[in-house]
Amino acid sequence: MPSKWRVTSNVIEGRRMYAVYCLIDPTEPDHSGNREIATDYIEDKERAKEHAKRLNMGGRWTGSAL
């Protein structure tokens, strides 16, 4: 069973960007091969956090962009 949805960040072209992901197998280490990504990277951390919260409450992902 996948883990809860959470926010990750990465610096892309000098800007801090955020995406929503969960671990496919929470018993394994967190690495790119063990992540299911729900969104594209965006600049708004709060928006990404809200999307993760909706997914954790049983909401649905409606596309690659938030």
Secondary structure, 3 states (H helix, E strand, C coil): CCCCCEEEEEEECCEEEEEEEEECCCCCCCCHHHEEECCCCECCHHHHHHHHHHHHCCCCCCCCCC
